[in-house]
Amino acid sequence: MPEQNFDIVVLGGGSGGYATALRASELGLSVAVIEKDKVGGTCLHRGCIPTKALLHSAEIADASRDSEHYGIKSTFESVDIQGVTNYREGIVAKKFKGLQSLLKARGITTIAGEGKLVGGTTVQVGDDRITGKNLVLATGSYSRSLPGLELGGRVITSEQALQLDFVPKKVAVLGGGVIGVEFASVWKSFGSDVTIIEGLPHLVPNEEEVLSKALERAFRKRGIDYKLGVRFQSVTQNDDGVVVTLENGETVEAELLLVAVGRGPLTANMGFEEAGIKLDRGFVQTNERLLTDVPNVYAVGDIVFGLQLAHRSFQQGIFVAEEIAGQNPVIIEEANIPRITYCEPEVASVGLTEAKAVEKFGADKVASYDYSLAGNAKSEIIGTSGSIKVVRVKDGPVVGVHGIGSRMGELIGEAQLVVGWEAYPEDIAPFLHAHPTQHEALGEAFLALAGKPLHAL
Ligand SMILES: Cc1cc2nc3c(=O)[nH]c(=O)nc-3n(C[C@H](O)[C@H](O)[C@H](O)COP(=O)(O)OP(=O)(O)OC[C@H]3O[C@@H](n4cnc5c(N)ncnc54)[C@H](O)[C@@H]3O)c2cc1C
């Protein structure tokens, strides 16, 4: 049985796995990445990138419908779904090629095949055994369903939703979290009737309540229907469509049901538990430095409980590579990882919500300012409304930023630096923001919290 040895073996070549490999190779370590499908994983092939391409096509559809408002005469004719697919696949193919070249240029060995942990730091792929001085598990996640809710036919997950070769006339979306509202937004822009079903009281329920409520208003205005605080009971399907029954007896009829109720860790049947890796509801248990209970075996990405985001996986991959190289990297707090929901309007946040800040510091120690985009010229120009809320500790740093509005995601880069560096609004106030930009809205909130509002009361 052929044996291969490396400083690091990475099981899974998605965001977490390939980031580990790239950083490790920079640090002079020899690395092998074992991947059963395509490097780039969920994010590149079935997640972040293709969905954002779809959302961009959706934005163009909306812009062509609304063009007259801006003095441009155009008519929205229809969605050429094959054209949308070609555009989306073109982006993914280009990024995939780029990633493959990068891994090759960095001298990283990519091993194609399904790996199984056989103990210690050794993985078996077919007849080969690959051993690392260290092993990093990065096998990612899958679309979950609910107990008793069978996937298949007209009951689909995001994987099938991306592959649809038609625009459904009517869709029901189970789950008002990130993936659910993004697809709802795309389909509405493409002309579908959409109903979202969410068991919790709000859409994007993990966000600051003010953002959830603003998104609900915006979706209502767009004609996206939603049912909140009501749980799914059952679904039936036939040749024409699905009928979803809710616990309150209501029914929703649609052509398709998208199940977007979260993602489970992909950790079963890969020899993890047999090798002594502890799992908790399927997630790999690690310490705060991402080390499992087995010496020299680490885990990164969606299999580690927490925010399932590609940039968290990148960050954890970089962290583990540096940890193995003995660089003692800094732990990034989960709350300080930026979060964006790319529907229209976008929802973006970093740090603590006001409620969490109050829990942590006490009500008398927390101040916040909610700046309406109505006061921001660039937002008016591009025809968006919304707000940006900044939460600070009194006489202390900014601990949270929460925004809603078109293109809000682009602002979160600045916000995360402010939160991550624990800057005080008074520190930031002298750094003015270019005019006219949406960044000014963030600047205005910082100015207001520093006691010197400009275009605000
Ligand atoms: C529809 C959708 C939209 C999303 N949009 C965003 C977004 O906009 N922004 C964002 O930050 N995140 C987004 N995400 C989440 C993001 O895709 C994940 O957080 C990220 O891909 C997790 O990276 P990972 O490395 O942990 O796992 P993955 O990317 O899933 O990679 C795991 C890899 O391991 C391989 N693998 C698994 N088991 C084995 C085995 N036994 N042997 C060999 N290989 C194996 C898999 O084939 C896969 O390639 C989205 C996800 C979805 C589904």
PDBQT file of the ligand as one rigid body, heavy atoms in Angstrom, charges set to zero:
ROOT
HETATM    1  C1  LIG A 501     -26.225  28.805  -1.261  1.00  0.00    +0.000 C 
HETATM    2  C2  LIG A 501     -25.073  29.201  -0.375  1.00  0.00    +0.000 A 
HETATM    3  C3  LIG A 501     -24.640  30.511  -0.403  1.00  0.00    +0.000 A 
HETATM    4  C4  LIG A 501     -23.575  30.900   0.405  1.00  0.00    +0.000 A 
HETATM    5  N1  LIG A 501     -23.166  32.209   0.355  1.00  0.00    +0.000 NA
HETATM    6  C5  LIG A 501     -22.139  32.602   1.143  1.00  0.00    +0.000 A 
HETATM    7  C6  LIG A 501     -21.674  33.950   1.077  1.00  0.00    +0.000 A 
HETATM    8  O1  LIG A 501     -22.161  34.763   0.302  1.00  0.00    +0.000 OA
HETATM    9  N2  LIG A 501     -20.649  34.300   1.879  1.00  0.00    +0.000 N 
HETATM   10  C7  LIG A 501     -20.073  33.416   2.759  1.00  0.00    +0.000 A 
HETATM   11  O2  LIG A 501     -19.150  33.801   3.472  1.00  0.00    +0.000 OA
HETATM   12  N3  LIG A 501     -20.497  32.126   2.838  1.00  0.00    +0.000 NA
HETATM   13  C8  LIG A 501     -21.501  31.703   2.049  1.00  0.00    +0.000 A 
HETATM   14  N4  LIG A 501     -21.900  30.396   2.088  1.00  0.00    +0.000 N 
HETATM   15  C9  LIG A 501     -21.237  29.483   3.048  1.00  0.00    +0.000 C 
HETATM   16  C10 LIG A 501     -19.893  28.993   2.532  1.00  0.00    +0.000 C 
HETATM   17  O3  LIG A 501     -20.064  28.401   1.270  1.00  0.00    +0.000 OA
HETATM   18  C11 LIG A 501     -19.304  27.999   3.517  1.00  0.00    +0.000 C 
HETATM   19  O4  LIG A 501     -19.240  28.593   4.788  1.00  0.00    +0.000 OA
HETATM   20  C12 LIG A 501     -17.914  27.556   3.115  1.00  0.00    +0.000 C 
HETATM   21  O5  LIG A 501     -17.901  26.988   1.832  1.00  0.00    +0.000 OA
HETATM   22  C13 LIG A 501     -17.368  26.541   4.134  1.00  0.00    +0.000 C 
HETATM   23  O6  LIG A 501     -16.086  26.148   3.782  1.00  0.00    +0.000 OA
HETATM   24  P1  LIG A 501     -15.526  24.732   4.225  1.00  0.00    +0.000 P 
HETATM   25  O7  LIG A 501     -14.113  24.672   3.734  1.00  0.00    +0.000 OA
HETATM   26  O8  LIG A 501     -15.777  24.506   5.656  1.00  0.00    +0.000 OA
HETATM   27  O9  LIG A 501     -16.424  23.661   3.476  1.00  0.00    +0.000 OA
HETATM   28  P2  LIG A 501     -16.739  23.429   1.930  1.00  0.00    +0.000 P 
HETATM   29  O10 LIG A 501     -16.585  24.642   1.127  1.00  0.00    +0.000 OA
HETATM   30  O11 LIG A 501     -18.038  22.716   1.897  1.00  0.00    +0.000 OA
HETATM   31  O12 LIG A 501     -15.593  22.431   1.471  1.00  0.00    +0.000 OA
HETATM   32  C14 LIG A 501     -15.492  21.134   1.927  1.00  0.00    +0.000 C 
HETATM   33  C15 LIG A 501     -14.837  20.296   0.839  1.00  0.00    +0.000 C 
HETATM   34  O13 LIG A 501     -14.497  19.030   1.368  1.00  0.00    +0.000 OA
HETATM   35  C16 LIG A 501     -14.727  18.037   0.379  1.00  0.00    +0.000 C 
HETATM   36  N5  LIG A 501     -14.897  16.764   1.079  1.00  0.00    +0.000 N 
HETATM   37  C17 LIG A 501     -15.836  16.429   1.994  1.00  0.00    +0.000 A 
HETATM   38  N6  LIG A 501     -15.626  15.197   2.457  1.00  0.00    +0.000 NA
HETATM   39  C18 LIG A 501     -14.530  14.719   1.829  1.00  0.00    +0.000 A 
HETATM   40  C19 LIG A 501     -13.803  13.494   1.899  1.00  0.00    +0.000 A 
HETATM   41  N7  LIG A 501     -14.168  12.491   2.684  1.00  0.00    +0.000 N 
HETATM   42  N8  LIG A 501     -12.709  13.367   1.120  1.00  0.00    +0.000 NA
HETATM   43  C20 LIG A 501     -12.326  14.352   0.276  1.00  0.00    +0.000 A 
HETATM   44  N9  LIG A 501     -12.967  15.520   0.179  1.00  0.00    +0.000 NA
HETATM   45  C21 LIG A 501     -14.049  15.708   0.954  1.00  0.00    +0.000 A 
HETATM   46  C22 LIG A 501     -15.982  18.529  -0.327  1.00  0.00    +0.000 C 
HETATM   47  O14 LIG A 501     -16.082  17.968  -1.614  1.00  0.00    +0.000 OA
HETATM   48  C23 LIG A 501     -15.752  20.037  -0.348  1.00  0.00    +0.000 C 
HETATM   49  O15 LIG A 501     -15.118  20.441  -1.538  1.00  0.00    +0.000 OA
HETATM   50  C24 LIG A 501     -22.937  29.962   1.262  1.00  0.00    +0.000 A 
HETATM   51  C25 LIG A 501     -23.362  28.621   1.267  1.00  0.00    +0.000 A 
HETATM   52  C26 LIG A 501     -24.410  28.241   0.451  1.00  0.00    +0.000 A 
HETATM   53  C27 LIG A 501     -24.836  26.804   0.449  1.00  0.00    +0.000 C 
ENDROOT
TORSDOF 0
